[in-house]
Each structure stands twice: as C-alpha cells, then as structure tokens.
C-alpha cells in the first residue's frame, strides 16, 4: 500500500489500513476496489471536463469567424448579422455590450473625447501605425496623387482592419488589447505584413489616392467615374472621398448597396456572385 496519505470518499487510506484487520479480506477488497473505482471515475470526469474546456476555448476562438467571409446582405447595417452590425453576431457579443449598432463607430456627442476630429462624429480609436503605401514604383500606370499615409475614410477603416487597435476601444471603453481584429476576425486584416516598422500596404489596392485626372474615359487605363456605375446605380465618382479612392469606394460599409454574399462589394466580382468575371475591377479599370 502506498505510504502517502490519500483519501477515498473522505477517508484516509492509512486509517483504512489500520481497520482492515476488522474486515474479512473480501470486505477490504470491496473497499479498496470501491476507492479505485471512485478514482477512475474522477479521472474520467476530469478527462471530459478538460475536453469540454478545450472545446469551449476552441469555440470561443472560432465562433467569431461566423462572418469570416465578410458576407454582406445588401439590406442595410440594421439587418441582423450584417458584418458591421455589432449589436448582433458573435464578434458583437465580444466587443459591444452597448446594445447599439452605430455607437461602435459614431457618437452624437463628444463625451470629452476628440475622436470627432477624424470626421463623421467618429467614436472609435484610430490606429497610430505608419504604413508603406502602394506607389507608381509598383505600377507605371498609377498617376494619381498618393497620400503619404492613409487618410479620409480609409484611416477610419484601418482603426479596426489593420489589427493593431482593439475593436472594443470606443466610447469610454479602452480595450485590453486582446480583442483586435487580428485575433477575432483574422481574414479581414488589411496589411498582414510589415515593412520595417511600417504596416505594408503595398500588397493591397491603393487607397487614399486621387482618381487619375486626365486619363478618365480615354479608353486606355480608366473609365470615367462620372458615368461608370456600380451594380446599384451609384456612380464611381459618388463613392470617391474628396476625389480619392478609399476603402469605401469599392466596399459599402453600411451594407445598403453591397452585393449579397460578397465582402460588402459594390459590384459582383464573379459569375457565382451574380456578376461577370472581375466585374468590380472592370468598373474602373480598362483592360
């Protein structure tokens, strides 16, 4: 018998050993066998408890990927499970306990915070990162003026989508840094790689860049944004931000004019999505 003191159903085995002479061998065997069964039962319970905990952690990590496709619905942000409706969906359940849809990004009053200086009554923290921008080094047909750093609507989008700012850092709340988009919704990160200390945007479509003047409608490189239209009828010009191509030019953040089942795209990119091959690209680019 092990010299270490152990308990079986509240009794010390050492005490049971002293009492064993009062029992016939079958009775003692019954007690020790009962203790062994109880230990085995506890091991089984612990095993399943551990498995359940592991599955729980897996579920917590993977559940937010319900919208990993970024699927727009085309019916407005108020529609349940629209990608930016954080009053619903698994990501919303993690980052937003306000019960509101708009408040994650916008707020009607400043509440002693000057995030409104970013425009649009902005309420979410913006990124302090620096970026390596796409430039005409990468494309000789890129003649529009490129901002040195993201600005306008794109700067606001990157407040979540570059993966450095916690998604729950809005209003009076300061996230602990764990609930970033990189952790909760990884495939929506813009700029996965770094270029030294910068987030590298050279692998994504240029943003914060002026639509090329003097080349529109010439039939060579770009369509005329005043006549080229997205699938819901808006002109490309109407979706430029002060004449610049931004994230919001191709993506409808409020899901009012997006093609259902796409990454909030304003025009389908494939026949499966209900459009023509590369339909989004060809709305602007002449190829």
VEXMARLO-557856 format. One line per field, with one value per residue (C-alpha): residue number from 0; x, y, z; residue in one letter. Coordinates in steps of 0.05 Angstrom, whole numbers, plus 5000, padded with zeros to 4 digits. Last residue first. Layout:
BEGIN
n <- NUM;... .
x <- X;... .
y <- Y;... .
z <- Z;... .
res <- A;... .
***
This chain:
BEGIN
n <- 286;285;284;283;282;281;280;279;278;277;276;275;274;273;272;271;270;269;268;267;266;265;264;263;262;261;260;259;258;257;256;255;254;253;252;251;250;249;248;247;246;245;244;243;242;241;240;239;238;237;236;235;234;233;232;231;230;229;228;227;226;225;224;223;222;221;220;219;218;217;216;215;214;213;212;211;210;209;208;207;206;205;204;203;202;201;200;199;198;197;196;195;194;193;192;191;190;189;188;187;186;185;184;183;182;181;180;179;178;177;176;175;174;173;172;171;170;169;168;167;166;165;164;163;162;161;160;159;158;157;156;155;154;153;152;151;150;149;148;147;146;145;144;143;142;141;140;139;138;137;136;135;134;133;132;131;130;129;128;127;126;125;124;123;122;121;120;119;118;117;116;115;114;113;112;111;110;109;108;107;106;105;104;103;102;101;100;99;98;97;96;95;94;93;92;91;90;89;88;87;86;85;84;83;82;81;80;79;78;77;76;75;74;73;72;71;70;69;68;67;66;65;64;63;62;61;60;59;58;57;56;55;54;53;52;51;50;49;48;47;46;45;44;43;42;41;40;39;38;37;36;35;34;33;32;31;30;29;28;27;26;25;24;23;22;21;20;19;18;17;16;15;14;13;12;11;10;9;8;7;6;5;4;3;2;1;0 .
x <- 4833;4801;4799;4742;4682;4730;4756;4687;4665;4726;4686;4614;4561;4516;4565;4579;4592;4649;4668;4600;4593;4591;4629;4609;4657;4607;4546;4496;4523;4532;4486;4459;4514;4535;4609;4596;4662;4694;4697;4691;4763;4786;4797;4804;4764;4743;4724;4703;4637;4597;4651;4642;4570;4515;4468;4461;4512;4566;4567;4616;4590;4623;4680;4702;4735;4809;4870;4864;4794;4806;4747;4788;4861;4864;4858;4875;4828;4867;4898;4880;4879;4919;4896;4933;5003;5039;5001;5059;5050;5111;5167;5207;5159;5106;5059;4985;4963;4888;4862;4793;4818;4835;4767;4776;4850;4873;4811;4836;4802;4864;4888;4858;4803;4791;4718;4690;4665;4708;4764;4726;4757;4825;4873;4931;4893;4900;4825;4800;4825;4843;4772;4778;4842;4809;4751;4796;4870;4921;4993;5036;4975;4982;4969;4941;4990;4989;5000;5073;5053;5095;5141;5078;5061;5028;5038;5085;5045;5054;5013;4975;4909;4843;4802;4728;4677;4678;4627;4638;4706;4773;4768;4708;4759;4765;4740;4702;4638;4639;4565;4525;4572;4598;4639;4619;4559;4523;4494;4474;4465;4522;4555;4600;4665;4651;4577;4589;4640;4589;4534;4487;4493;4558;4523;4585;4582;4505;4487;4418;4398;4408;4470;4428;4395;4453;4470;4545;4587;4653;4672;4697;4627;4616;4691;4673;4658;4729;4765;4708;4691;4763;4764;4699;4726;4786;4742;4698;4759;4785;4718;4716;4784;4769;4704;4741;4796;4744;4710;4777;4790;4720;4730;4797;4764;4708;4761;4796;4731;4709;4778;4772;4705;4730;4790;4746;4744;4769;4841;4830;4819;4891;4895;4830;4863;4923;4875;4848;4772;4734;4708;4777;4833;4907;4964;5029;5056;5026;5000 .
y <- 5922;5988;5995;6028;5981;5929;5914;5901;5858;5813;5757;5780;5787;5743;5725;5659;5699;5734;5803;5829;5904;5948;5896;5885;5827;5787;5744;5798;5852;5916;5976;5984;5945;6004;5994;5993;5969;5991;6066;6058;6032;6097;6123;6198;6254;6282;6212;6175;6138;6188;6189;6114;6127;6096;6051;5990;5950;6003;6057;6087;6155;6205;6157;6158;6091;6082;6057;6065;6084;6157;6159;6180;6194;6269;6262;6195;6180;6211;6161;6149;6075;6033;5960;5916;5885;5951;5964;5942;5961;6001;5988;5950;5934;5894;5841;5826;5893;5895;5844;5816;5744;5748;5761;5757;5756;5800;5841;5860;5836;5824;5896;5909;5951;6022;6039;6110;6110;6061;6012;5946;5931;5932;5971;5937;5893;5938;5930;5961;6033;6017;6033;6104;6118;6092;6141;6201;6190;6134;6160;6197;6210;6185;6234;6195;6170;6095;6070;6055;6006;5983;6042;6081;6076;6030;6057;6034;6049;6083;6059;6104;6069;6102;6096;6091;6147;6186;6241;6234;6267;6247;6308;6272;6229;6289;6259;6297;6258;6281;6278;6241;6181;6140;6077;6028;6072;6056;5988;5996;5944;5977;5910;5911;5874;5801;5795;5838;5788;5732;5766;5822;5892;5894;5906;5916;5849;5848;5795;5824;5876;5946;5953;5956;5904;5885;5822;5829;5767;5782;5710;5704;5723;5664;5670;5698;5626;5603;5627;5619;5551;5528;5552;5515;5453;5455;5464;5406;5363;5382;5366;5301;5280;5305;5265;5203;5213;5223;5158;5122;5148;5126;5057;5050;5070;5019;4966;4985;4979;4914;4883;4900;4866;4805;4800;4799;4864;4883;4872;4926;4980;5003;5004;5044;5097;5100;5103;5167;5171;5226;5184;5155;5198;5191;5193;5171;5104;5070;5000 .
z <- 3608;3625;3700;3738;3732;3706;3776;3805;3746;3751;3717;3707;3761;3803;3858;3824;3760;3796;3822;3840;3845;3907;3947;4020;4021;3979;3995;3979;3932;3972;3966;4036;4072;4116;4099;4025;3996;3930;3942;4017;4022;3991;3921;3925;3895;3962;3982;3919;3922;3882;3828;3819;3800;3842;3803;3849;3809;3809;3756;3707;3683;3729;3744;3670;3658;3669;3630;3555;3535;3548;3595;3654;3639;3651;3726;3757;3816;3874;3922;3994;3979;3930;3925;3974;3975;3981;4045;4090;4162;4179;4229;4177;4121;4157;4131;4141;4113;4115;4165;4149;4147;4221;4251;4326;4339;4281;4290;4359;4422;4463;4470;4538;4506;4529;4536;4543;4470;4431;4443;4436;4368;4400;4356;4320;4270;4209;4200;4263;4262;4190;4170;4198;4161;4098;4104;4098;4105;4095;4095;4045;4002;3930;3873;3814;3761;3773;3702;3719;3773;3832;3836;3820;3893;3944;4014;4069;4132;4199;4258;4305;4290;4304;4367;4354;4364;4299;4291;4216;4219;4249;4295;4325;4363;4408;4473;4527;4514;4440;4427;4373;4372;4313;4304;4358;4372;4307;4325;4397;4452;4490;4506;4445;4436;4450;4433;4372;4347;4354;4315;4334;4363;4325;4258;4216;4180;4173;4224;4238;4188;4215;4171;4108;4063;4018;4058;4061;4073;4107;4092;4164;4186;4232;4248;4316;4337;4326;4388;4436;4406;4413;4485;4498;4463;4509;4569;4547;4538;4606;4637;4599;4625;4695;4696;4672;4723;4777;4757;4759;4829;4850;4820;4857;4922;4911;4897;4961;5000;4966;4976;5049;5052;5014;5060;5123;5158;5227;5205;5152;5204;5207;5131;5128;5171;5124;5065;5095;5089;5052;4994;4985;5012;5004;5054;5021;5043;4982;5000 .
res <- X;X;X;X;X;X;X;X;X;X;X;X;X;X;X;X;X;X;X;X;X;X;X;X;X;X;X;X;X;X;X;X;X;X;X;X;X;X;X;X;X;X;X;X;X;X;X;X;X;X;X;X;X;X;X;X;X;X;X;X;X;X;X;X;X;X;X;X;X;X;X;X;X;X;X;X;X;X;X;X;X;X;X;X;X;X;X;X;X;X;X;X;X;X;X;X;X;X;X;X;X;X;X;X;X;X;X;X;X;X;X;X;X;X;X;X;X;X;X;X;X;X;X;X;X;X;X;X;X;X;X;X;X;X;X;X;X;X;X;X;X;X;X;X;X;X;X;X;X;X;X;X;X;X;X;X;X;X;X;X;X;X;X;X;X;X;X;X;X;X;X;X;X;X;X;X;X;X;X;X;X;X;X;X;X;X;X;X;X;X;X;X;X;X;X;X;X;X;X;X;X;X;X;X;X;X;X;X;X;X;X;X;X;X;X;X;X;X;X;X;X;X;X;X;X;X;X;X;X;X;X;X;X;X;X;X;X;X;X;X;X;X;X;X;X;X;X;X;X;X;X;X;X;X;X;X;X;X;X;X;X;X;X;X;X;X;X;X;X;X;X;X;X;X;X;X;X;X;X;X;X;X;X;X;X;X;X .
***
